[in-house]
């Protein structure tokens, strides 16, 4: 499920990146760099856009975290529903041509919320929309494998990275075919994941014993 959700994140980020001309809806390190570069170049619009996306992403994390604390059970399901609704809201804004400028912030909010889906002891256990930490862990596990450690520990991290990358490739082609209506595909992915999560018996919010 993490792989599918990471693919969806890559899909949405590629759609947003092309639509915004080089700004991200899930990769906030990139937006922070873009904000600094825009300021140095005397581009206040680019600075406001980048920082606005960072703010929307952060609001998504905060609101989804609060949601997890408020609901008594099925916490992951409620966050999945929240992300799905935010993405649907973004594409509806585009389709209705009403406050279209709010669509990218809604996408960023959804991506921030997505990172709260897998949480243990109040901490994100699997980052779904960013891969820098994942690649670092993969490299560490590869080093361990080369020096006599677990030979396959790096595979899970490679899988997550490939999932996001493949999702971004599909998202890019989908955008050129459908514009922001391509987001309906990501909404469909989350709707498919919902019943899969409902059948899952994995405990939520508790770190497994080693």
Backbone bond lengths (Angstrom), bond angles and torsions (degrees), N, CA, C in turn:
res aa  C-N    CA-C-N  psi(-1)  N-CA   C-N-CA  omega(-1)  CA-C   N-CA-C  phi
1 X - - - 1.456 - - 1.519 110.76 -
2 X 1.320 117.22 -37.57 1.466 120.47 178.36 1.521 110.52 -61.80
3 X 1.319 116.90 -39.01 1.460 120.12 178.57 1.516 112.09 -63.74
4 X 1.322 116.88 -42.81 1.468 121.20 179.29 1.521 110.37 -64.34
5 X 1.337 116.64 -43.75 1.464 120.60 -179.77 1.524 111.53 -67.25
6 X 1.325 116.73 -34.46 1.459 119.77 176.88 1.529 110.44 -68.28
7 X 1.333 116.68 -36.32 1.463 120.56 175.42 1.522 110.39 -62.07
8 X 1.337 115.69 -42.14 1.463 120.09 178.52 1.523 110.89 -62.45
9 X 1.338 116.87 -38.55 1.465 120.46 178.35 1.521 110.86 -64.78
10 X 1.326 117.10 -43.25 1.457 120.27 177.13 1.523 111.31 -62.30
11 X 1.315 115.91 -39.51 1.464 121.74 178.10 1.527 110.33 -59.86
12 X 1.333 116.69 -51.16 1.466 121.36 -177.88 1.528 110.69 -64.72
13 X 1.312 117.24 -40.56 1.463 119.81 -178.19 1.523 111.26 -66.04
14 X 1.332 117.38 -38.74 1.463 120.17 177.91 1.520 110.67 -65.18
15 X 1.329 116.89 -42.18 1.465 121.06 177.60 1.526 109.97 -60.11
16 X 1.337 116.49 -47.89 1.457 120.63 -179.78 1.519 112.52 -65.61
17 X 1.321 116.99 -39.93 1.466 121.85 -178.14 1.524 111.02 -61.36
18 X 1.320 116.45 -45.88 1.468 119.73 -179.37 1.531 110.16 -70.17
19 X 1.325 116.01 -42.32 1.458 120.59 -177.80 1.533 111.51 -62.72
20 X 1.329 116.48 -37.11 1.467 121.28 -176.56 1.527 112.83 -92.64
21 X 1.304 116.92 0.93 1.462 119.53 177.16 1.512 113.92 70.42
22 X 1.330 117.32 36.77 1.459 120.03 174.07 1.514 115.70 112.14
23 X 1.326 117.29 15.66 1.467 121.41 174.11 1.527 108.54 -113.82
24 X 1.322 115.13 153.58 1.461 120.79 -172.02 1.529 111.53 -104.96
25 X 1.339 115.60 153.87 1.464 119.59 172.30 1.523 111.65 -109.32
26 X 1.336 117.45 -3.62 1.468 118.80 176.57 1.519 113.48 -133.49
27 X 1.325 118.84 -20.03 1.468 122.28 -176.56 1.527 108.83 -99.78
28 X 1.326 116.82 90.17 1.457 120.84 -171.56 1.528 113.36 -78.73
29 X 1.331 118.22 -20.81 1.470 119.71 172.22 1.528 109.26 -62.64
30 X 1.326 116.08 -42.33 1.456 120.76 178.47 1.516 111.83 -63.33
31 X 1.351 116.45 -42.41 1.459 119.66 179.32 1.526 111.94 -66.49
32 X 1.332 116.61 -35.58 1.464 119.75 178.63 1.521 110.40 -64.63
33 X 1.336 116.17 -40.64 1.462 120.53 176.51 1.520 110.64 -66.02
34 X 1.341 116.49 -42.17 1.462 120.51 178.16 1.526 111.11 -61.51
35 X 1.332 116.97 -38.19 1.466 120.89 179.49 1.529 110.50 -62.39
36 X 1.334 116.37 -46.22 1.456 120.23 178.83 1.513 112.20 -63.64
37 X 1.330 116.63 -42.45 1.463 120.40 179.95 1.527 110.69 -66.00
38 X 1.352 116.41 -40.43 1.466 120.09 179.92 1.523 110.96 -63.16
39 X 1.326 116.27 -39.78 1.461 120.39 179.62 1.527 110.37 -64.53
40 X 1.335 115.21 -42.53 1.465 119.36 179.92 1.523 111.55 -66.26
41 X 1.320 117.44 -30.86 1.461 122.50 -179.03 1.530 112.53 -84.44
42 X 1.338 116.62 -2.76 1.455 119.21 -177.48 1.513 112.60 73.77
43 X 1.337 115.95 37.46 1.466 122.09 -178.07 1.528 108.27 -116.54
44 X 1.338 118.47 80.47 1.463 120.60 -176.99 1.520 113.07 -62.67
45 X 1.333 117.48 -32.88 1.465 119.57 179.22 1.528 110.84 -62.90
46 X 1.336 116.05 -43.48 1.465 119.68 178.69 1.515 111.57 -64.40
47 X 1.330 116.26 -38.32 1.463 120.36 178.37 1.528 110.79 -63.04
48 X 1.342 116.20 -47.08 1.471 120.34 -179.16 1.521 110.62 -64.04
49 X 1.330 117.03 -40.66 1.469 120.73 179.71 1.524 110.83 -62.00
50 X 1.332 116.09 -48.88 1.464 120.06 -178.48 1.528 111.46 -62.38
51 X 1.320 117.07 -46.90 1.455 120.25 -178.40 1.529 111.77 -70.43
52 X 1.339 116.76 -30.90 1.458 119.67 175.39 1.513 111.56 -64.43
53 X 1.328 117.16 -39.60 1.464 121.05 177.44 1.531 110.88 -67.06
54 X 1.337 116.58 -39.22 1.470 120.36 176.31 1.532 110.06 -60.92
55 X 1.339 115.73 -43.45 1.463 119.95 179.75 1.518 111.39 -63.95
56 X 1.341 117.36 -42.89 1.463 120.79 -179.55 1.528 110.81 -64.79
57 X 1.329 116.72 -41.06 1.462 121.73 177.75 1.534 110.31 -60.19
58 X 1.334 115.54 -45.00 1.463 120.61 -179.40 1.525 111.27 -64.61
59 X 1.333 116.62 -40.46 1.463 120.25 176.23 1.524 110.46 -61.35
60 X 1.332 116.51 -37.13 1.457 120.06 176.98 1.519 112.38 -61.66
61 X 1.335 116.04 -43.04 1.468 120.46 177.94 1.531 110.48 -63.47
62 X 1.341 116.03 -47.16 1.460 120.77 -177.47 1.521 110.92 -62.21
63 X 1.336 116.10 -49.40 1.461 120.11 -175.70 1.524 111.87 -66.14
64 X 1.340 117.22 -39.25 1.464 119.75 178.40 1.526 111.35 -68.48
65 X 1.333 116.66 -35.66 1.464 120.38 177.47 1.523 110.86 -65.96
66 X 1.341 116.23 -41.23 1.467 120.01 176.93 1.530 109.91 -64.20
67 X 1.335 116.20 -41.25 1.462 120.27 178.32 1.528 110.89 -58.29
68 X 1.330 117.02 -44.05 1.470 120.13 178.57 1.525 111.19 -59.23
69 X 1.324 116.71 -36.38 1.459 120.07 -178.55 1.526 112.57 -75.65
70 X 1.323 116.79 -26.09 1.461 120.53 -175.84 1.523 112.88 -84.64
71 X 1.330 116.92 -35.18 1.469 118.39 -177.17 1.531 109.11 -81.03
72 X 1.338 117.55 139.45 1.461 120.37 -175.29 1.522 113.94 -75.91
73 X 1.341 117.29 -27.45 1.461 120.31 -176.84 1.527 109.11 -154.48
74 X 1.342 115.89 174.55 1.468 122.04 -179.59 1.526 110.83 51.41
75 X 1.312 115.80 43.72 1.458 121.51 -174.65 1.529 111.90 -59.88
76 X 1.325 116.13 -42.83 1.464 119.82 -178.90 1.531 110.76 -63.17
77 X 1.324 116.41 -39.20 1.452 120.22 -179.70 1.529 111.17 -62.31
78 X 1.344 116.54 -42.19 1.455 120.06 -179.01 1.521 111.61 -65.57
79 X 1.329 116.98 -37.33 1.469 119.46 177.69 1.529 109.91 -68.71
80 X 1.318 117.10 -39.24 1.465 120.50 176.53 1.529 110.80 -60.19
81 X 1.315 116.55 -43.32 1.457 120.86 177.61 1.523 111.07 -62.38
82 X 1.315 116.27 -40.30 1.466 121.72 179.69 1.523 110.73 -62.61
83 X 1.325 116.47 -46.61 1.465 120.89 179.55 1.529 110.35 -62.55
84 X 1.321 115.89 -44.45 1.470 120.87 179.59 1.522 111.07 -59.95
85 X 1.346 115.97 -44.19 1.467 120.29 -179.87 1.525 111.29 -64.73
86 X 1.337 117.76 -40.05 1.465 121.12 -179.75 1.521 111.19 -64.99
87 X 1.331 117.14 -41.78 1.465 120.10 178.05 1.524 110.74 -67.08
88 X 1.328 116.34 -41.34 1.456 119.51 177.04 1.519 111.64 -61.71
89 X 1.334 116.64 -40.10 1.458 121.71 178.23 1.524 110.51 -62.10
90 X 1.338 116.99 -39.56 1.465 121.19 -179.81 1.520 111.29 -62.23
91 X 1.319 117.13 -45.78 1.463 119.48 -177.36 1.518 111.71 -73.92
92 X 1.332 118.02 -30.23 1.464 121.04 175.75 1.533 110.06 -65.92
93 X 1.325 116.67 -40.78 1.465 120.38 176.08 1.527 110.81 -57.22
94 X 1.325 115.43 -41.07 1.464 120.05 179.73 1.524 110.72 -68.78
95 X 1.319 117.15 -45.02 1.464 120.95 -177.32 1.525 112.38 -65.44
96 X 1.332 116.23 -35.90 1.461 119.97 -178.88 1.522 112.39 -83.64
97 X 1.328 116.30 -7.03 1.463 121.50 -177.27 1.531 111.25 55.07
98 X 1.332 115.36 32.48 1.464 120.92 179.79 1.526 108.29 -114.18
99 X 1.312 116.08 117.55 1.463 120.97 -178.40 1.524 110.74 51.23
100 X 1.334 115.37 50.89 1.470 120.94 -177.17 1.523 111.48 -57.10
101 X 1.322 116.69 -30.61 1.459 120.28 -177.84 1.523 112.10 -62.83
102 X 1.348 117.19 -17.33 1.465 120.25 179.15 1.529 112.49 -81.15
103 X 1.332 117.35 -12.59 1.461 119.76 -177.58 1.532 112.84 -62.06
104 X 1.348 119.41 -49.67 1.475 118.50 178.79 1.530 113.61 -60.77
105 X 1.352 120.56 -43.55 1.467 118.33 175.31 1.527 113.02 -59.78
106 X 1.330 116.94 -35.90 1.468 119.56 177.15 1.522 110.93 -64.96
107 X 1.328 116.65 -36.60 1.468 120.79 176.18 1.520 110.59 -64.72
108 X 1.346 116.38 -44.41 1.466 120.24 179.47 1.523 110.81 -64.16
109 X 1.335 116.84 -39.81 1.467 120.64 176.79 1.525 110.33 -59.17
110 X 1.334 116.32 -44.49 1.463 120.81 179.59 1.528 111.37 -61.78
111 X 1.331 117.04 -40.59 1.460 120.31 -179.13 1.531 111.33 -69.44
112 X 1.331 116.98 -36.08 1.460 118.84 174.63 1.513 111.14 -63.23
113 X 1.330 115.87 -43.83 1.462 120.63 179.72 1.525 111.21 -64.47
114 X 1.327 117.09 -34.22 1.468 120.00 -177.60 1.522 112.07 -59.83
115 X 1.325 116.48 -32.30 1.464 119.23 -178.32 1.519 113.53 -69.33
116 X 1.322 117.40 -10.01 1.468 121.19 -179.98 1.527 110.92 -93.96
117 X 1.327 117.37 -2.97 1.473 120.40 -177.59 1.525 110.66 -59.95
118 X 1.320 116.60 -47.16 1.465 120.61 179.36 1.525 108.64 -103.33
119 X 1.306 116.14 103.66 1.459 121.64 -175.91 1.523 109.73 -135.12
120 X 1.339 116.19 138.93 1.468 121.71 176.90 1.513 108.58 -135.73
121 X 1.312 114.87 130.67 1.468 120.98 179.22 1.520 111.76 53.05
122 X 1.344 116.81 38.21 1.448 120.95 177.69 1.510 114.91 76.46
123 X 1.340 118.17 7.00 1.461 122.26 -179.85 1.523 109.49 -121.86
124 X 1.343 116.32 146.53 1.461 120.95 176.44 1.524 108.92 -65.42
125 X 1.328 116.60 123.91 1.465 120.08 -179.15 1.524 112.12 -94.28
126 X 1.336 116.94 -27.57 1.463 121.27 177.27 1.525 108.12 -137.23
127 X 1.318 116.98 113.76 1.461 120.63 175.65 1.518 109.21 -78.65
128 X 1.324 117.16 122.13 1.455 120.82 -173.24 1.524 114.11 -99.19
129 X 1.331 118.27 -21.66 1.464 119.97 -172.96 1.520 113.22 -111.38
130 X 1.316 118.44 -0.21 1.467 120.53 179.45 1.516 108.32 -138.92
131 X 1.328 116.83 143.09 1.458 120.61 -170.31 1.522 114.23 -120.52
132 X 1.328 119.18 0.97 1.461 119.75 -179.69 1.524 110.68 -60.88
133 X 1.334 116.42 -50.44 1.463 119.49 178.30 1.515 112.18 -63.23
134 X 1.329 116.37 -35.68 1.464 120.94 178.94 1.527 110.77 -63.88
135 X 1.339 116.49 -42.07 1.463 119.66 179.39 1.529 111.24 -68.22
136 X 1.337 116.57 -35.36 1.469 119.63 176.20 1.525 109.85 -62.39
137 X 1.331 116.37 -46.17 1.469 120.07 179.35 1.515 110.97 -64.23
138 X 1.336 116.92 -37.82 1.459 119.66 177.76 1.524 110.56 -62.74
139 X 1.333 116.56 -43.97 1.457 119.82 177.89 1.511 112.60 -62.12
140 X 1.328 116.88 -40.34 1.466 120.84 177.92 1.514 110.90 -63.30
141 X 1.343 116.06 -42.54 1.460 119.68 179.78 1.532 111.65 -68.65
142 X 1.326 116.37 -33.31 1.470 119.34 175.70 1.524 110.30 -65.93
143 X 1.338 115.71 -41.29 1.463 119.59 177.02 1.526 110.43 -61.55
144 X 1.326 116.25 -41.02 1.466 119.92 178.16 1.522 110.80 -63.07
145 X 1.345 116.32 -41.64 1.466 120.18 179.76 1.524 111.49 -63.36
146 X 1.338 115.99 -36.62 1.465 120.44 -178.61 1.522 112.87 -75.50
147 X 1.334 116.03 -14.37 1.467 119.34 -178.40 1.533 112.11 -116.58
148 X 1.336 115.13 25.97 1.455 119.39 172.78 1.510 116.18 97.28
149 X 1.335 118.40 3.61 1.463 121.29 179.65 1.513 112.01 -86.88
150 X 1.321 115.67 -159.88 1.459 122.15 179.55 1.523 110.00 -58.60
151 X 1.322 116.21 121.23 1.456 120.10 -174.19 1.526 113.59 -76.32
152 X 1.331 117.75 -19.22 1.462 120.27 -175.60 1.525 113.25 -118.29
153 X 1.324 118.03 9.57 1.457 120.45 -177.69 1.515 113.96 -62.46
154 X 1.345 117.54 -23.41 1.457 121.97 -176.99 1.523 113.11 -81.79
155 X 1.343 117.33 -13.95 1.464 120.97 -171.35 1.526 111.82 -64.89
156 X 1.332 117.64 -40.76 1.469 120.40 -177.96 1.531 111.31 -61.89
157 X 1.326 116.15 -36.55 1.462 119.71 -179.51 1.531 111.01 -73.52
158 X 1.320 115.95 -37.52 1.464 120.03 174.75 1.523 110.25 -61.51
159 X 1.330 116.33 -40.83 1.458 121.37 -179.79 1.530 111.26 -61.24
160 X 1.337 116.56 -43.94 1.469 119.86 179.27 1.521 111.46 -63.69
161 X 1.339 116.05 -43.69 1.459 120.00 -179.97 1.524 110.93 -63.56
162 X 1.325 116.93 -44.96 1.461 120.54 178.60 1.521 110.92 -62.40
163 X 1.325 116.88 -38.00 1.464 120.74 -179.81 1.522 110.50 -61.05
164 X 1.337 116.53 -48.93 1.462 119.69 -179.99 1.524 111.24 -64.30
165 X 1.333 116.86 -40.98 1.461 120.84 -178.33 1.531 111.32 -64.93
166 X 1.327 116.67 -45.29 1.465 120.11 179.07 1.527 110.56 -64.99
167 X 1.332 116.53 -38.61 1.456 119.90 176.81 1.519 111.64 -60.99
168 X 1.336 116.83 -39.50 1.462 120.09 -179.93 1.529 111.36 -67.72
169 X 1.316 116.79 -35.16 1.471 119.68 177.72 1.525 110.56 -63.99
170 X 1.334 115.69 -47.55 1.473 120.22 178.84 1.532 110.09 -63.58
171 X 1.345 116.59 -41.20 1.453 120.38 179.71 1.521 112.78 -61.41
172 X 1.327 116.68 -39.59 1.453 120.34 179.01 1.520 112.18 -62.12
173 X 1.322 116.52 -47.35 1.466 119.86 178.37 1.525 110.85 -66.00
174 X 1.331 116.68 -38.31 1.460 120.34 -179.58 1.528 110.92 -63.99
175 X 1.340 117.06 -37.74 1.466 119.61 -179.90 1.523 111.03 -62.86
176 X 1.330 116.90 -43.91 1.461 119.50 -178.49 1.523 111.82 -67.22
177 X 1.327 116.24 -21.88 1.462 119.45 177.83 1.531 112.61 -89.30
178 X 1.357 116.55 -33.33 1.467 119.59 -169.36 1.524 114.46 -126.96
179 X 1.336 117.92 -2.91 1.463 121.19 -173.14 1.536 108.55 59.59
180 X 1.329 118.70 -147.87 1.465 119.90 -177.65 1.524 113.07 -67.92
181 X 1.337 117.76 -12.81 1.463 119.81 174.01 1.528 111.37 -62.86
182 X 1.330 116.93 -15.14 1.463 120.10 174.50 1.524 111.65 -59.41
183 X 1.332 116.56 -22.26 1.467 119.90 179.85 1.522 112.30 -63.32
184 X 1.335 116.99 -22.44 1.473 118.04 176.71 1.523 110.63 -59.55
185 X 1.335 116.09 -29.68 1.468 119.51 177.91 1.521 110.36 -65.40
186 X 1.332 116.58 -43.24 1.469 119.72 178.49 1.520 110.76 -66.37
187 X 1.335 117.31 -37.31 1.470 120.03 175.91 1.525 109.49 -60.21
188 X 1.333 117.00 -42.43 1.463 120.89 179.27 1.525 111.38 -62.83
189 X 1.335 116.46 -37.62 1.469 119.80 178.44 1.521 110.62 -61.28
190 X 1.333 116.16 -45.49 1.462 119.28 179.78 1.532 111.52 -65.78
191 X 1.317 117.04 -35.38 1.465 119.95 178.29 1.530 110.90 -66.70
192 X 1.336 116.77 -32.69 1.469 120.47 176.29 1.525 110.85 -71.26
193 X 1.344 116.00 -36.68 1.463 120.38 -178.62 1.533 111.43 -67.95
194 X 1.332 117.03 -31.07 1.472 120.61 -176.32 1.529 113.12 -54.67
195 X 1.338 120.09 -51.96 1.472 118.54 179.04 1.524 112.95 -67.24
196 X 1.338 116.68 -29.73 1.472 119.43 176.13 1.518 109.58 -63.64
197 X 1.331 116.28 -45.06 1.457 120.26 178.07 1.520 111.30 -63.62
198 X 1.346 116.90 -36.58 1.464 120.83 -179.21 1.527 111.45 -62.59
199 X 1.337 115.94 -30.96 1.465 119.80 -179.96 1.520 112.70 -84.58
200 X 1.343 116.17 -13.42 1.461 120.12 -177.74 1.526 110.75 -69.86
201 X 1.317 115.72 137.52 1.457 120.96 177.38 1.517 112.24 -106.82
202 X 1.324 116.19 8.22 1.462 120.11 179.12 1.522 109.51 -66.50
203 X 1.331 119.44 134.86 1.467 121.56 179.79 1.509 111.46 -65.12
204 X 1.330 116.39 146.49 1.454 121.71 -178.42 1.525 109.74 -109.65
205 X 1.342 114.37 137.68 1.461 119.20 172.23 1.506 115.12 77.08
206 X 1.344 118.19 7.96 1.466 120.56 -179.04 1.523 108.25 -126.31
207 X 1.310 115.83 128.58 1.463 119.50 178.62 1.516 109.25 -73.84
208 X 1.350 117.30 126.92 1.446 119.08 -179.14 1.513 112.05 -66.34
209 X 1.329 115.54 149.18 1.463 119.75 178.90 1.511 110.67 -72.47
210 X 1.326 115.09 139.26 1.459 119.35 -179.74 1.518 110.20 -85.12
